[in-house]
Amino acid sequence: MASDKPARRAVVTGASSGIGAEYAAALARRGWDLVLVARRADRLDALAGRLREGCGAGVEPLVADLARSPDLARGAERVTADDVALLVNNAGINGYGPFTEVDQALLAKVLDVNVVAPTALTRAALPGMVARGRGAAVVNVASLLAFAGSLPPGPLPHRAVYGGTKGYMVTFTRTLAAELADSPVRVQVVCPGLTATEFHLGTGEAPVGGEARVHEDGGMPPADVVAASLAGLETGEVLCVPGLSDPGPLTGLAEAELALRNGSGAVLADRYRAADARAGEPQ
Ligand SMILES: NC(=O)c1ccc[n+]([C@@H]2O[C@H](COP(=O)([O-])OP(=O)(O)OC[C@H]3O[C@@H](n4cnc5c(N)ncnc54)[C@H](OP(=O)(O)O)[C@@H]3O)[C@@H](O)[C@H]2O)c1
């Protein structure tokens, strides 16, 4: 059943599967109308049908490859519209592989989908959201790998560029949140750990074909990632880590960042000065 809340529209990128499809469903249940963005038209149409029928939501599929400039421009045009009160930048690809071997064209695509597109869509959406003053939000889906990408890899794939893009999303969002603190717009970055989606079925170069499937690596149900994000948005949480039971490390992170900034001045640190002096000594 549709909620009796007034309709507002959310734009969800990467809505054809996984976490994005769950954002769409959860928002439709909460009374939101939707624009669903992804490359696979069949998946978007099927989901749109289910959400119209099941929730009474108004749903527009927007078939777009966000790595292509003309498609990104269409998306950017849509998010500027007056009815858009929530932008969920969820689309993402992994491009996993050893850095020295992975195709540069794939790495460029990872940067385009994971960094360029969400930045452009956010830039397009925010002026109107701020000016309308009605309360709005931008949610960016990053990853725990923004923090953990350099930890011992174990069985994990090589991921320097992917981890870098997610680090960008974390820093971008947190810095933007500070900039918009006095505005009616909230911004949030979500850092899921391993999540049970299609994500590891390919590199993201091309869409995963066939019926909806889940990779064999397991992980948190995507609905739980979305539940954490939407609950965190209600409480104004900027950095949301769905699987972190004890939020203590978030406080520790903020403290470490403050210590880094406050402990770093315009004077060369002693350990470098000493090393520099030693390097100048005759051998
Ligand atoms: N699954 C995990 O373990 C995990 C963990 C942490 C963070 N994340 C992040 O969560 C987000 C969602 O991923 P997921 O796990 O739900 O994976 P997924 O099931 O593979 O979904 C990825 C979505 O992005 C879309 N997409 C990919 N390339 C696109 C492009 N060029 N243009 C437009 N849309 C594109 C895909 O649709 P089409 O193929 O139809 O275009 C799909 O809807 C990503 O940002 C990912 O980095 C995932």
The ligand as an SDF file (V2000), in Angstrom:
LIG
                    3D

 48 52  0  0  0  0  0  0  0  0999 V2000
   28.2970   -5.6660   -2.8770 N   0  0  0  0  0  0  0  0  0  0  0  0
   29.2760   -5.2950   -2.0740 C   0  0  0  0  0  0  0  0  0  0  0  0
   29.9480   -6.1300   -1.4420 O   0  0  0  0  0  0  0  0  0  0  0  0
   29.5220   -3.8180   -1.8550 C   0  0  0  0  0  0  0  0  0  0  0  0
   30.2680   -3.4420   -0.7150 C   0  0  0  0  0  0  0  0  0  0  0  0
   30.5200   -2.0840   -0.4920 C   0  0  0  0  0  0  0  0  0  0  0  0
   30.0320   -1.1360   -1.3700 C   0  0  0  0  0  0  0  0  0  0  0  0
   29.3130   -1.5320   -2.4680 N   0  0  0  0  0  0  0  0  0  0  0  0
   28.8410   -0.4620   -3.3580 C   0  0  0  0  0  0  0  0  0  0  0  0
   27.4360   -0.5370   -3.4350 O   0  0  0  0  0  0  0  0  0  0  0  0
   27.0060    0.0690   -4.6580 C   0  0  0  0  0  0  0  0  0  0  0  0
   25.9690   -0.8160   -5.3080 C   0  0  0  0  0  0  0  0  0  0  0  0
   26.5710   -2.0500   -5.6580 O   0  0  0  0  0  0  0  0  0  0  0  0
   25.8390   -3.4610   -5.4670 P   0  0  0  0  0  0  0  0  0  0  0  0
   26.5850   -4.2150   -4.4430 O   0  0  0  0  0  0  0  0  0  0  0  0
   24.3870   -3.2660   -5.3060 O   0  0  0  0  0  0  0  0  0  0  0  0
   26.2380   -4.1330   -6.8510 O   0  0  0  0  0  0  0  0  0  0  0  0
   25.3810   -4.4900   -8.1400 P   0  0  0  0  0  0  0  0  0  0  0  0
   24.2840   -5.4350   -7.7870 O   0  0  0  0  0  0  0  0  0  0  0  0
   26.3890   -4.9230   -9.1410 O   0  0  0  0  0  0  0  0  0  0  0  0
   24.7340   -3.1060   -8.5680 O   0  0  0  0  0  0  0  0  0  0  0  0
   25.4710   -2.1090   -9.2330 C   0  0  0  0  0  0  0  0  0  0  0  0
   24.4890   -1.1730   -9.9080 C   0  0  0  0  0  0  0  0  0  0  0  0
   25.2130   -0.1420  -10.5870 O   0  0  0  0  0  0  0  0  0  0  0  0
   24.7240   -0.0680  -11.9220 C   0  0  0  0  0  0  0  0  0  0  0  0
   25.7500    0.3870  -12.8440 N   0  0  0  0  0  0  0  0  0  0  0  0
   26.9660   -0.1680  -13.0520 C   0  0  0  0  0  0  0  0  0  0  0  0
   27.6050    0.4810  -14.0320 N   0  0  0  0  0  0  0  0  0  0  0  0
   26.7790    1.4720  -14.4430 C   0  0  0  0  0  0  0  0  0  0  0  0
   26.8790    2.4610  -15.4500 C   0  0  0  0  0  0  0  0  0  0  0  0
   27.9610    2.5660  -16.2360 N   0  0  0  0  0  0  0  0  0  0  0  0
   25.8520    3.3130  -15.6090 N   0  0  0  0  0  0  0  0  0  0  0  0
   24.7440    3.1940  -14.8440 C   0  0  0  0  0  0  0  0  0  0  0  0
   24.5940    2.2860  -13.8770 N   0  0  0  0  0  0  0  0  0  0  0  0
   25.5990    1.4260  -13.6880 C   0  0  0  0  0  0  0  0  0  0  0  0
   24.2690   -1.4820  -12.2480 C   0  0  0  0  0  0  0  0  0  0  0  0
   23.2800   -1.4880  -13.2650 O   0  0  0  0  0  0  0  0  0  0  0  0
   23.5100   -1.8450  -14.8040 P   0  0  0  0  0  0  0  0  0  0  0  0
   24.5370   -2.9290  -14.8760 O   0  0  0  0  0  0  0  0  0  0  0  0
   22.1500   -2.2370  -15.2560 O   0  0  0  0  0  0  0  0  0  0  0  0
   23.9710   -0.5560  -15.4260 O   0  0  0  0  0  0  0  0  0  0  0  0
   23.6360   -1.8970  -10.9260 C   0  0  0  0  0  0  0  0  0  0  0  0
   22.3190   -1.4310  -10.8570 O   0  0  0  0  0  0  0  0  0  0  0  0
   28.2670    0.2760   -5.5060 C   0  0  0  0  0  0  0  0  0  0  0  0
   28.6240    1.6340   -5.4710 O   0  0  0  0  0  0  0  0  0  0  0  0
   29.3090   -0.5740   -4.8000 C   0  0  0  0  0  0  0  0  0  0  0  0
   30.5990   -0.0300   -4.9810 O   0  0  0  0  0  0  0  0  0  0  0  0
   29.0470   -2.8370   -2.7190 C   0  0  0  0  0  0  0  0  0  0  0  0
  1  2  1  0
  2  3  2  0
  2  4  1  0
  4  5  1  0
  4 48  2  0
  5  6  2  0
  6  7  1  0
  7  8  2  0
  8  9  1  0
  8 48  1  0
  9 10  1  0
  9 46  1  0
 10 11  1  0
 11 12  1  0
 11 44  1  0
 12 13  1  0
 13 14  1  0
 14 15  2  0
 14 16  1  0
 14 17  1  0
 17 18  1  0
 18 19  2  0
 18 20  1  0
 18 21  1  0
 21 22  1  0
 22 23  1  0
 23 24  1  0
 23 42  1  0
 24 25  1  0
 25 26  1  0
 25 36  1  0
 26 27  1  0
 26 35  1  0
 27 28  2  0
 28 29  1  0
 29 30  1  0
 29 35  2  0
 30 31  1  0
 30 32  2  0
 32 33  1  0
 33 34  2  0
 34 35  1  0
 36 37  1  0
 36 42  1  0
 37 38  1  0
 38 39  2  0
 38 40  1  0
 38 41  1  0
 42 43  1  0
 44 45  1  0
 44 46  1  0
 46 47  1  0
M  CHG  2   8   1  16  -1
M  END
$$$$
